[in-house]
Amino acid sequence: MYDVLIIGCGVIGAAMAYELSKYQLSVCVCERSNDVANAVTKANSAILHAGFDCPVGSLEARLNVEGIELAKEICEKLDVERRDVPSFVIAFDEREMKELEILYERGVANEVPGVRIISREEALSIEPALNPDIKAALYAPGSAIINPWEYAIAMAETAVRNGVEVKLCSEVTAIEKAGGIFRVTTASGTYEAKYVMNAGGGFSAQVYELVGGHDLKQTNFCGQYYVLDKSQGGIMNSVVFPCPDEYGFKGVLVAPTVHGNLIVGPDSYVVEDGDCVATVSPMLEELKNHGHRSIPSINFREAIHEYAGVRPNTQIPDFVIGESEICPHFINLAGIKSPGLSSAPAIAGEGRRILEHCGLDMVKKEEYIDTRKRVKFRELTDEQRAEIIRENPLYGRVICRCETVTEGEIVEAIHRPIVPRTIDAIKRRCNAGMGRCQGGFCGPRVHEILARELGVSPAEILMDEEGTYIITSPVKEA
């Protein structure tokens, strides 16, 4: 019997688990995938938005501004890559100039610090890579870029260190309620809880239907991205958005990443559900045109990866956060589209307040682990590298040459509280395979290390999700 069962462990479920782990509660998180942060969270723009785009008075607006402030402290304490960068929204004609005015007024109303409209000349002086044909730009200094999957993983790991249970490969298939207790059936077993929180991301409407909620209509939008090599990462130091079009589409952004790359995306098209993340070649080509309109100097020949991610929209234009009217003690954290990543810790705070209002007794723990430190070999000085190699020779063996990731870092990641069991799970934790060759060199070595450290056959190691086998049978016997 748990006090609270959270469905889903993307960034919202992870933030909720992290928040509740500070209290004397028994908490369980059920995640359908074989790793945390492996759906919407791993495939987004990796931006903490300043907040000028959210409708005035909405939950989005308030939680966005609160969330990016909370993220500063969380990233510092939990050793997550985060970097302050400004945002631009650029305008090329009179219609777009009017859009800038609307965004500016919205930003002021949302209390976004430092937001203002600047001239073409000032914009180009701050960011010379911008298209010189712009007329003006909205400038917001309060945004940031982040490692989104590491953000979620860090919060989930810290929650586990403080007593939360995370159950992977545990897709929820049924929810029954009797005598005020939820009985939640999953692929890994059946669990009971006093409260259930729905952080199902691209499947939150389907999760709500399991308790009879049929008034949440989910429309998932897919968006594709290019990832460009580090040779392109230095051409700009800002997030650049086009003006929203006449239909409200926010457009294709260009942004640096915390790892030194450049991303361009997303586009937008409706897909059936949260699993539809295949890229579409003709539409990828159109992304290039959008990217060049904002930053003409982008060299797409330096693209090293393309990916697509789902944004979970509902018919309700705001976040859907609150206790269900038809099922008491079932709490939705649904419809968390952009700026969900920015808002995550504030959404968790909102969820905690709802639980308190529902009657859950919240007593803070006297002892709580709220720090986390990782070795990032590529960031160490020569003296620090020599010292850590003396302590553990595994840090002297570079496995991923593109990103300078050592065997010591990979082994440390494998033995963290939430055990990564796939090649891509290692990639999300320490960057091995993120570089220019996309794992062509280090992949087999990561495979070998995983099998050795987990004590399993190499045939059991997957690339990512269930079924993505790398080795199926011997080619020849010795």
C-alpha positions in Angstrom: 0.0 0.0 0.0 1.4 3.3 -1.1 0.3 6.8 -0.1 0.8 8.0 -3.7 1.2 6.2 -7.0 2.5 8.3 -9.9 1.8 7.1 -13.5 4.7 8.1 -15.8 8.3 9.0 -15.2 9.0 11.7 -17.7 10.1 15.1 -16.4 6.7 15.7 -14.8 6.5 12.4 -13.1 10.1 12.7 -12.0 9.6 16.2 -10.6 6.5 15.0 -8.8 8.5 12.1 -7.3 11.3 14.4 -6.3 8.9 16.8 -4.6 7.1 14.1 -2.7 10.3 12.4 -1.6 11.0 15.3 0.7 8.0 14.1 2.9 7.3 11.1 5.1 5.3 9.3 2.4 5.4 6.0 0.6 5.5 6.8 -3.1 5.7 4.5 -6.2 6.2 5.6 -9.8 5.0 3.2 -12.6 6.7 3.9 -16.0 5.7 2.0 -19.1 9.2 2.2 -20.7 12.4 0.4 -19.7 13.9 3.7 -18.6 12.8 7.0 -17.2 12.7 10.2 -19.4 12.3 8.0 -22.5 9.4 9.6 -24.3 8.3 13.2 -24.5 11.1 14.3 -22.2 14.0 13.0 -24.3 12.8 14.6 -27.6 12.1 18.3 -27.1 13.8 21.6 -27.6 15.7 21.5 -24.3 14.8 25.1 -23.6 13.7 26.7 -20.3 11.4 29.3 -21.8 11.4 32.9 -20.5 7.5 32.9 -20.4 6.5 35.6 -22.8 4.5 33.3 -25.0 2.0 31.9 -22.4 -1.6 33.3 -22.3 -1.9 35.9 -19.5 -3.6 34.5 -16.4 -3.1 30.9 -17.4 -1.5 28.1 -15.3 1.1 27.9 -18.0 2.2 31.5 -17.5 2.5 31.2 -13.7 4.1 27.8 -13.6 6.6 28.7 -16.4 8.0 31.7 -14.6 8.1 29.8 -11.2 9.5 26.7 -12.8 12.6 28.3 -14.5 13.5 29.9 -11.2 13.2 26.6 -9.3 15.3 24.9 -12.1 18.3 27.0 -11.3 18.5 25.7 -7.8 17.7 22.1 -8.8 20.3 22.0 -11.5 22.9 23.4 -9.2 22.2 20.9 -6.4 21.8 17.8 -8.7 24.7 18.6 -11.1 22.6 19.0 -14.3 23.9 20.9 -17.3 22.1 24.2 -17.6 23.2 27.5 -19.2 21.6 30.9 -19.3 21.1 32.2 -22.9 18.8 35.0 -24.2 15.8 34.4 -26.5 14.9 36.3 -29.6 11.7 36.4 -31.6 12.4 38.0 -35.0 10.1 39.9 -37.3 10.5 40.5 -41.0 7.3 42.4 -41.9 4.5 44.5 -40.5 2.3 41.6 -39.6 5.1 40.1 -37.6 5.9 43.4 -36.0 2.3 43.4 -34.6 3.0 39.9 -33.3 6.1 41.2 -31.4 3.9 43.8 -29.7 1.5 41.1 -28.6 4.3 38.9 -27.2 5.9 41.9 -25.5 2.6 42.9 -23.8 2.1 39.3 -22.8 5.6 39.0 -21.4 5.1 42.2 -19.3 1.8 40.9 -18.0 3.4 37.5 -17.1 6.2 39.4 -15.2 9.0 38.1 -17.5 12.1 39.9 -16.4 13.9 42.1 -18.9 11.6 41.5 -21.9 11.7 44.3 -24.5 11.5 45.0 -28.3 14.9 45.9 -29.8 15.9 47.4 -33.1 17.4 45.4 -36.0 20.8 47.1 -35.3 20.8 46.1 -31.6 19.6 42.6 -32.3 22.5 42.1 -34.8 25.0 43.6 -32.4 24.0 41.0 -29.8 23.6 38.1 -32.2 25.5 38.7 -35.5 24.3 35.4 -37.0 20.7 36.6 -37.2 19.2 37.2 -40.7 20.1 40.8 -41.5 16.8 41.3 -43.2 14.9 41.4 -39.9 13.0 44.6 -38.9 13.2 44.1 -35.2 13.2 41.5 -32.4 11.7 40.7 -29.1 14.5 40.1 -26.6 14.2 38.1 -23.4 17.3 37.5 -21.3 15.6 35.2 -18.9 15.7 31.9 -20.8 18.1 29.0 -20.5 19.1 25.7 -22.2 19.3 22.5 -20.3 20.0 18.8 -20.6 16.3 17.6 -20.4 16.7 13.9 -19.9 19.5 14.4 -17.3 17.2 16.9 -15.5 14.5 14.2 -15.2 16.9 11.4 -14.4 18.6 13.5 -11.7 15.2 14.2 -10.0 14.1 10.6 -10.3 17.4 9.3 -9.0 17.3 11.6 -6.0 13.7 10.6 -5.3 14.8 6.9 -5.2 17.7 7.8 -2.9 15.1 9.2 -0.6 12.8 6.1 -0.6 10.6 6.4 -3.7 10.2 3.2 -5.7 10.4 3.4 -9.5 9.0 0.4 -11.4 10.0 0.3 -15.1 8.3 -1.8 -17.8 5.1 -1.2 -15.8 2.5 0.1 -18.3 -0.8 0.7 -16.5 -3.6 -1.4 -18.0 -6.4 -1.1 -15.4 -7.3 1.1 -12.4 -10.1 0.0 -9.9 -11.2 1.9 -6.8 -12.9 0.3 -3.8 -13.2 1.5 -0.2 -11.2 4.6 -1.0 -8.2 2.6 -2.3 -6.9 2.5 -5.8 -5.8 -0.9 -7.2 -3.5 -0.3 -10.2 -2.8 -3.1 -12.5 0.4 -2.9 -14.5 2.6 -5.1 -16.7 4.9 -5.8 -13.7 2.2 -6.4 -11.0 -0.7 -4.8 -9.1 -0.2 -2.0 -6.6 -2.5 -0.3 -4.2 -2.5 3.4 -3.3 -4.5 6.1 -1.6 -3.9 8.6 -4.3 -3.0 8.3 -8.0 -1.3 11.0 -10.0 -1.6 10.9 -13.8 1.6 12.1 -15.5 1.1 9.9 -18.5 2.4 12.5 -21.1 1.4 11.4 -24.6 -1.0 8.9 -23.0 -2.5 10.9 -20.2 -6.0 10.9 -21.7 -5.9 7.1 -22.1 -4.8 6.8 -18.4 -7.7 9.1 -17.3 -10.1 6.9 -19.2 -9.2 4.0 -17.0 -11.1 5.7 -14.1 -14.0 6.7 -16.3 -12.7 10.1 -17.4 -13.9 10.6 -21.0 -13.8 14.4 -21.2 -10.1 14.8 -22.0 -9.5 14.6 -25.7 -5.9 14.3 -26.6 -4.3 15.4 -29.9 -0.7 14.6 -30.1 1.5 16.7 -32.3 4.8 15.4 -33.6 7.8 17.7 -34.2 11.1 16.9 -36.0 14.5 18.3 -35.3 18.0 18.4 -36.8 21.0 18.1 -34.5 24.1 19.6 -36.0 27.8 19.0 -35.1 29.7 21.1 -32.7 31.2 22.9 -35.7 27.8 24.7 -35.9 27.2 25.1 -32.2 29.3 28.2 -31.9 27.7 30.3 -34.6 25.2 31.7 -32.1 24.6 32.0 -28.4 20.9 32.5 -28.2 17.6 30.8 -28.8 15.9 32.2 -31.9 12.2 31.9 -32.7 10.3 33.2 -35.7 7.1 35.0 -35.1 4.0 32.8 -34.8 2.2 32.5 -38.1 -1.4 33.6 -38.7 -2.6 30.1 -37.5 -0.7 30.3 -34.2 2.1 27.9 -35.1 5.1 29.0 -33.1 7.5 28.0 -35.9 10.9 26.4 -36.2 13.5 27.6 -33.6 17.3 27.5 -33.8 19.2 27.0 -30.5 22.5 25.9 -29.1 22.6 22.9 -26.8 24.4 22.5 -23.5 26.7 20.0 -25.2 27.9 22.4 -27.8 25.7 21.4 -30.7 23.0 23.3 -32.6 19.3 22.1 -33.0 16.8 23.3 -35.6 13.1 22.4 -35.1 10.3 21.5 -34.6 7.7 21.4 -37.3 4.2 20.2 -36.3 1.9 17.5 -37.5 -0.8 15.4 -35.9 0.1 11.8 -35.0 -2.0 8.9 -33.6 -0.3 8.6 -30.2 2.8 9.2 -28.2 4.7 6.4 -29.9 4.6 7.9 -33.4 8.0 9.5 -33.6 9.3 8.5 -37.0 11.0 11.2 -39.0 9.6 12.1 -42.5 12.3 13.0 -45.1 10.3 15.6 -47.2 9.3 17.5 -44.1 12.8 17.4 -42.8 13.9 19.1 -45.9 11.4 21.9 -45.2 13.0 22.4 -41.8 16.2 23.6 -43.5 14.3 26.4 -45.2 12.9 27.6 -41.9 16.3 27.4 -40.2 18.0 29.4 -42.9 15.3 32.1 -42.7 16.4 32.8 -39.1 20.1 32.0 -39.3 21.3 32.0 -43.0 24.8 30.6 -42.1 23.7 27.2 -40.8 25.5 24.4 -42.7 23.1 21.5 -42.7 25.8 19.3 -44.2 27.1 19.2 -40.6 23.8 17.4 -39.4 24.7 14.4 -37.3 21.2 13.3 -36.2 17.5 13.8 -36.7 14.8 13.0 -34.2 11.1 13.6 -33.6 9.2 14.1 -30.4 5.6 14.3 -29.4 3.8 17.2 -27.7 0.8 16.1 -25.7 -2.0 18.6 -26.4 -5.6 18.3 -25.3 -8.7 20.3 -26.3 -8.1 22.4 -23.2 -5.7 25.3 -24.1 -4.0 25.2 -20.7 -2.3 22.6 -18.6 -4.8 20.2 -17.1 -3.9 20.0 -13.4 -6.3 19.1 -10.6 -8.3 16.4 -8.8 -10.8 14.6 -11.0 -14.4 15.6 -10.5 -15.6 12.1 -11.2 -12.9 10.2 -9.2 -11.8 11.7 -5.9 -8.0 11.4 -5.1 -7.2 10.8 -8.8 -5.1 13.9 -9.8 -4.4 14.8 -13.4 -1.1 16.4 -14.5 -2.1 16.2 -18.1 -1.9 18.2 -21.3 1.6 19.2 -20.4 2.9 20.6 -23.7 5.4 23.4 -24.0 6.4 25.0 -21.6 6.1 21.7 -19.7 9.9 21.2 -19.3 10.2 24.8 -18.0 7.3 24.4 -15.6 8.1 20.9 -14.3 9.2 21.7 -10.7 6.4 24.2 -10.3 3.9 21.7 -11.6 5.2 19.3 -8.9 4.6 22.0 -6.3 1.1 22.4 -7.6 0.5 18.7 -7.4 1.8 18.6 -3.8 -0.6 21.4 -2.8 -3.5 19.5 -4.4 -2.6 16.4 -2.4 -2.6 18.5 0.8 -6.0 20.0 -0.1 -7.3 16.5 -0.6 -6.3 15.6 2.9 -2.9 13.9 2.6 -0.8 14.5 5.7 2.5 16.1 4.5 5.3 15.9 7.1 8.8 16.9 6.0 11.6 14.5 6.5 14.3 15.5 9.0 17.0 13.9 6.9 16.9 14.3 3.1 19.6 13.7 0.4 19.3 16.7 -1.9 22.7 16.7 -3.6 24.2 14.7 -6.4 27.6 14.9 -8.1 28.9 13.3 -11.3 32.3 13.1 -12.8 32.4 14.7 -16.3 35.9 13.8 -17.4 35.9 16.1 -20.4 35.4 19.1 -18.1 38.3 18.3 -15.7 41.7 20.0 -15.7 44.8 17.9 -16.5 45.6 17.8 -12.8 42.1 16.6 -11.9 42.2 14.0 -14.6 45.5 12.6 -13.3 44.2 12.5 -9.8 41.0 10.7 -10.6 42.8 8.1 -12.8 45.1 7.4 -9.9 42.0 6.7 -7.7 40.3 4.6 -10.4 42.2 3.6 -13.6 38.9 3.1 -15.5 38.8 6.9 -15.9 41.9 6.6 -17.9 40.2 4.6 -20.7 38.3 6.9 -23.1 35.4 4.9 -24.6 33.6 7.7 -26.5 36.2 9.7 -28.4 33.7 12.3 -29.8 32.5 13.3 -26.3 35.5 12.2 -24.3 33.5 9.8 -22.1 35.5 7.3 -20.1 34.8 3.8 -18.9 34.8 5.1 -15.3 31.8 7.4 -16.1 29.9 4.6 -17.9 30.5 2.1 -15.0 29.4 4.8 -12.5 26.2 5.4 -14.5 25.4 1.7 -14.5 25.5 1.6 -10.7 23.2 4.5 -10.0 19.9 4.1 -8.2 17.9 3.7 -11.5 20.0 1.2 -13.4 20.4 1.9 -17.2 20.2 -1.4 -19.1 20.5 -0.2 -22.7 23.0 1.5 -25.0 20.8 4.6 -25.3 20.1 4.7 -21.5 23.9 5.1 -21.1 23.9 7.8 -23.8 21.3 9.7 -21.8 23.3 9.5 -18.6 26.9 10.3 -19.7 26.8 11.3 -23.4 28.6 8.2 -24.8 27.4 8.0 -28.4 26.1 11.6 -28.7 28.9 12.9 -30.8 29.7 13.2 -34.5 29.9 9.4 -35.2 26.7 8.7 -33.2 28.1 5.7 -31.4 29.8 4.1 -34.4 33.0 3.8 -32.5 31.9 3.5 -28.9 28.7 1.5 -29.3 30.3 -2.0 -29.2 32.4 -1.0 -26.2 29.4 0.3 -24.3 27.6 -2.9 -25.2 30.5 -4.9 -23.7 30.7 -2.9 -20.5 26.9 -3.1 -19.9 26.9 -6.9 -20.3 29.9 -7.2 -18.0 28.7 -4.9 -15.3 25.1 -6.3 -15.3 26.3 -9.9 -15.4 24.2 -10.8 -18.4 24.7 -12.2 -21.9 25.5 -9.6 -24.6 22.4 -10.8 -26.4 20.3 -9.4 -23.6 21.5 -5.8 -24.1 19.1 -3.7 -26.1 19.7 -0.5 -28.1 16.8 1.3 -26.4 13.1 0.2 -26.0 12.0 -3.4 -25.5 12.6 -5.4 -28.7 15.5 -3.4 -30.0 17.9 -6.3 -30.0 21.5 -5.8 -31.2 22.6 -9.4 -31.1 20.2 -12.2 -31.9 22.4 -15.3 -32.4 26.0 -16.3 -32.9 27.4 -15.9 -36.4 29.8 -18.8 -35.7 30.8 -20.9 -32.8 34.4 -20.8 -31.5 
